[in-house]
Amino acid sequence: MYLLLLYFVVPIVSLFSTIISWLTGSNVHSGYWLTRLGNFSFIKSDFFRTLRQQNLDKLWLLQQSQLIAVSFAVASLVVFLFLLVFTDLSFVWRSTLLTPENIYPMLQWVAKPWQFWSGAQPSLELLAASQEYRLNQTAQNPQSLANWWTFILAVQLFYSFILRSIIFSALTVQLNQRLKKNDGPETDFVAKVNQESEITKQEAVPLSKINHHRPVVLWDNIAHKLADKLFPESTQSYIVIDTWTGDQAQINQLREINEPIIVVKAWEPPMAELADQVAINKGYILPLNWNEHGLIAIEPIAHDEWARFCTENNCTMVLAEVIDDE
């Protein structure tokens, strides 16, 4: 029963979450949550910055989550085959309420995709023979306890490997098509970059010269502890915006405030959602860069990119002093 949960239920649930993420653009997959668990260096890489600029980051993370799933399936199959060859596996099940007659229809439904493989089909007799009782653990036919291996192998192959491989291949094709579409010299993306490079960049203003009692917006879930170091005297609660979830209600909060200080991640490129909000309430853009020791200076390429953004959108770029926690 536990093997069925691991090799059937978990893959099916995660497969549905993948399809939902794919169709809706939401982030209910492992690739997204991995980026939220820590300060991953690849998020600051030029490659990932380019993906975000082309609005391909979510699709790429979804593709990578499928690669993780396929890799897990392959590793699981290798371990399973190794155990089959070098150990004596026995498969039994227990239940207080369920009988073989209750479970058999469900197993038949699970095995429908490989009806052509008769040796991997469950049978009521095999199910009854492999039921284990606590008071009598001796099966009528011990050899039957090992006969489930073809069914377990087929479950892994189809639900964990084949379905995931199909989704991964489809996502790879879609990602490659969109990347090729953006590679041409005449695309809107490249044209916009070339246009921005001609804009005169404004000079940044030190944070110490800005009134700290303005509303503070933490864009893209920036940690409160970073903001507390920059605004120790602020009496207002922060407005936290999670751009990944696409919660329009959160973003609409900015419409009600005037000239806020919007704290952003310096290594991530300016996105259209931020430009839309800045056009409404102007305000100040504060790009931050940090590591495990505290706030550090932002990279020159990031400085230039945010300076161009502020010039183009008629807002003010603010820079914070470097703060070391040590």
C-alpha positions in Angstrom: 0.0 0.0 0.0 2.9 2.4 0.8 4.5 1.6 -2.6 1.2 2.5 -4.3 1.1 5.8 -2.4 4.7 6.6 -3.4 4.6 5.4 -7.1 1.0 6.3 -8.0 -0.7 8.8 -5.7 2.2 11.2 -5.3 3.1 11.3 -9.1 -0.6 11.8 -10.0 -1.1 14.7 -7.6 2.2 16.4 -8.6 1.3 15.8 -12.3 -2.0 17.7 -11.8 -0.2 20.5 -10.0 2.2 20.7 -13.0 -0.6 20.9 -15.5 -2.3 23.6 -13.4 1.0 25.6 -13.2 1.5 25.2 -17.0 -2.0 26.3 -18.0 -2.5 29.1 -15.4 1.0 30.4 -14.9 0.9 29.8 -11.2 3.7 28.4 -9.1 2.6 25.1 -7.5 5.7 23.1 -8.4 9.0 22.1 -6.9 11.1 24.5 -9.1 9.4 27.6 -7.7 9.7 26.5 -4.1 13.4 25.6 -4.4 14.0 29.2 -5.4 12.2 30.4 -2.3 14.0 28.2 0.2 17.3 30.0 0.0 19.6 32.4 -1.7 20.4 30.4 -4.8 23.2 31.8 -6.9 21.7 30.9 -10.2 18.8 33.4 -9.5 21.4 36.2 -9.8 23.0 34.8 -12.9 22.9 36.6 -16.3 21.1 33.6 -17.7 18.2 33.8 -15.2 18.0 37.6 -15.5 17.6 37.2 -19.3 14.8 34.6 -18.7 13.0 37.0 -16.5 13.4 39.9 -19.0 11.8 37.7 -21.6 9.1 36.5 -19.2 10.3 32.9 -19.5 11.5 32.3 -15.9 8.4 30.6 -14.8 8.3 28.3 -17.8 12.0 27.4 -17.3 11.5 26.7 -13.6 8.5 24.5 -14.4 10.6 22.6 -17.0 13.4 22.1 -14.4 10.9 20.8 -11.9 9.9 18.1 -14.4 13.6 17.3 -14.9 13.9 16.8 -11.2 10.9 14.4 -11.3 12.2 12.4 -14.2 15.6 12.1 -12.5 14.0 10.9 -9.3 12.0 8.3 -11.4 15.1 7.0 -13.1 17.0 6.7 -9.8 14.0 4.9 -8.2 13.8 2.5 -11.1 17.5 1.7 -10.9 17.3 1.1 -7.1 14.2 -1.1 -7.6 15.9 -3.2 -10.3 19.0 -3.5 -8.2 16.9 -4.8 -5.3 15.2 -7.3 -7.6 18.5 -8.8 -8.7 20.4 -8.8 -5.5 17.8 -9.3 -2.8 14.7 -11.3 -2.1 11.8 -8.9 -2.3 8.3 -9.8 -0.9 5.3 -7.6 -1.2 2.5 -7.8 1.4 -0.3 -5.5 2.5 -2.4 -5.0 5.6 -5.7 -3.3 6.3 -8.2 -3.5 9.1 -11.2 -2.4 7.0 -10.3 -3.2 3.4 -10.6 -6.6 1.8 -9.0 -7.9 -1.4 -12.4 -7.4 -3.1 -12.4 -3.7 -2.1 -8.9 -3.1 -3.4 -8.9 -5.1 -6.6 -11.1 -2.7 -8.7 -8.8 0.2 -7.9 -5.7 -1.8 -9.0 -7.5 -2.8 -12.2 -8.0 0.9 -12.9 -4.4 1.7 -12.1 -3.2 -1.0 -14.5 -5.4 0.0 -17.5 -2.6 1.9 -19.4 -0.7 -1.4 -19.8 -3.5 -3.9 -20.5 -1.3 -5.4 -23.2 1.2 -6.5 -20.6 -0.6 -9.5 -19.0 2.2 -10.3 -16.6 1.9 -6.9 -14.9 -1.8 -7.1 -14.3 -3.1 -7.6 -10.8 -5.3 -10.5 -9.9 -7.7 -11.1 -7.1 -6.0 -14.4 -6.2 -2.6 -12.8 -5.9 -4.1 -9.9 -3.8 -5.6 -12.4 -1.4 -2.5 -14.5 -1.2 -0.3 -11.5 -0.3 -2.5 -10.1 2.5 -0.6 -10.3 5.7 -2.2 -11.0 9.1 -0.6 -10.1 12.3 -1.6 -13.3 14.0 -0.6 -15.5 11.1 2.2 -14.1 9.0 2.8 -17.3 7.0 1.4 -17.0 3.5 -0.2 -20.0 1.7 2.2 -19.6 -1.1 5.4 -17.6 -0.2 6.4 -17.4 -3.9 3.4 -15.3 -4.6 4.7 -12.6 -2.4 7.3 -11.8 -5.0 5.0 -11.8 -8.0 4.0 -8.2 -7.5 7.3 -6.9 -8.9 6.0 -6.6 -12.5 3.0 -4.6 -11.4 5.1 -2.3 -9.2 7.6 -1.9 -12.1 4.9 -1.0 -14.6 3.4 1.6 -12.1 6.8 3.3 -11.8 7.4 3.2 -15.6 4.1 4.7 -16.6 3.1 7.1 -13.8 6.6 8.3 -12.6 8.7 8.1 -15.8 6.7 8.1 -19.0 4.1 10.7 -18.1 6.7 13.0 -16.6 9.0 12.5 -19.7 6.1 13.6 -22.0 5.5 16.7 -19.9 9.2 17.5 -19.8 9.6 17.1 -23.5 6.6 19.3 -24.3 7.8 22.0 -21.9 11.3 21.8 -23.5 9.8 22.2 -27.0 7.7 25.2 -25.9 10.7 26.8 -24.1 13.0 26.4 -27.1 10.4 27.8 -29.5 9.9 30.9 -27.3 13.7 31.3 -26.9 14.2 31.1 -30.7 11.4 33.6 -31.2 13.2 36.1 -28.9 16.6 35.5 -30.5 15.9 37.4 -33.7 17.4 40.9 -34.0 14.0 42.3 -34.9 12.1 41.2 -31.8 10.4 43.6 -29.5 12.6 42.5 -26.6 15.9 43.3 -28.3 14.5 46.5 -29.7 13.5 47.6 -26.3 16.9 46.8 -24.8 18.6 48.8 -27.6 16.3 51.7 -27.0 16.9 51.6 -23.3 20.7 51.7 -23.8 20.4 55.1 -25.4 18.6 56.6 -22.4 20.7 58.9 -20.2 20.8 57.4 -16.7 20.0 59.5 -13.7 22.2 59.7 -10.6 21.0 57.8 -7.5 20.1 59.5 -4.3 21.5 58.2 -0.9 18.8 56.6 1.3 19.9 58.9 4.1 18.4 61.9 2.3 15.0 60.3 1.9 12.2 60.7 4.4 12.0 57.2 6.1 8.4 57.8 7.2 7.2 57.1 3.7 5.3 53.9 3.0 7.8 51.0 2.3 6.9 48.3 -0.2 8.8 45.0 -0.1 8.7 43.9 -3.7 8.8 40.2 -4.5 8.7 39.1 -0.8 12.0 40.7 0.4 12.6 39.7 4.0 11.5 42.0 6.7 14.8 41.8 8.6 16.6 43.5 5.7 14.1 46.3 5.7 14.4 46.7 9.5 18.1 47.4 9.1 17.4 50.2 6.6 14.3 51.7 8.3 14.9 51.2 12.0 12.8 54.3 12.9 9.9 53.5 10.7 6.6 53.1 12.6 4.6 51.9 9.6 4.0 48.2 8.7 5.6 47.1 5.4 3.5 46.4 2.3 4.6 43.0 1.0 4.1 42.2 -2.7 4.5 38.6 -4.0 4.9 39.0 -7.8 5.2 35.2 -8.3 1.7 34.4 -7.1 0.3 37.1 -9.4 -2.1 38.3 -6.6 -3.7 41.3 -8.2 -5.3 42.3 -4.8 -1.8 42.7 -3.4 -0.5 44.8 -6.3 -3.7 47.0 -6.2 -2.6 48.1 -2.7 0.0 50.4 -4.3 -2.7 52.4 -6.0 -3.8 53.8 -2.7 -0.4 55.1 -1.5 1.7 58.0 -2.8 5.4 58.1 -3.5 6.4 54.9 -1.6 9.9 53.5 -1.3 9.8 50.3 -3.3 12.5 47.9 -2.2 13.5 45.5 -5.0 16.1 42.8 -5.6 19.0 44.4 -7.5 19.9 41.3 -9.5 16.5 40.8 -10.9 15.5 42.9 -14.0 12.7 45.5 -13.8 9.4 43.9 -14.7 6.3 45.3 -16.4 4.2 45.0 -13.2 6.6 47.3 -11.4 6.6 49.8 -14.3 2.8 49.9 -14.2 2.7 50.7 -10.5 5.5 53.3 -10.7 3.6 55.1 -13.5 0.7 55.5 -11.0 2.3 56.6 -7.8 5.9 57.5 -8.8 8.0 57.1 -5.7 11.5 55.7 -5.1 13.2 52.5 -6.2 15.6 51.0 -3.7 17.6 48.1 -5.3 19.2 45.8 -2.7 21.9 43.2 -3.0 23.0 40.9 -0.1 24.7 37.8 1.0 25.0 35.8 4.2 27.0 38.6 5.8 24.5 41.4 5.1 23.9 44.1 2.5 26.5 44.5 -0.2 27.0 46.9 -3.1 25.0 46.1 -6.2 26.7 45.1 -9.4 27.5 47.8 -12.0 25.3 46.1 -14.6 22.4 46.0 -12.2 23.0 49.6 -11.2 22.8 50.7 -14.8 19.7 48.7 -15.5 17.8 50.2 -12.6 19.0 53.6 -13.4 17.7 53.3 -16.9 14.4 52.0 -15.5 14.0 55.0 -13.1 14.9 57.5 -15.8 12.4 56.0 -18.3 9.6 55.8 -15.7 10.2 59.1 -14.1 10.9 57.8 -10.6 13.9 58.2 -8.3 16.6 55.6 -7.7 17.8 55.3 -4.1 21.0 53.5 -2.9 21.5 52.1 0.6 24.8 52.0 2.5 26.6 48.6 2.8 25.7 47.0 6.1 27.8 44.0 7.4 26.3 41.8 10.0 29.7 40.7 11.3 
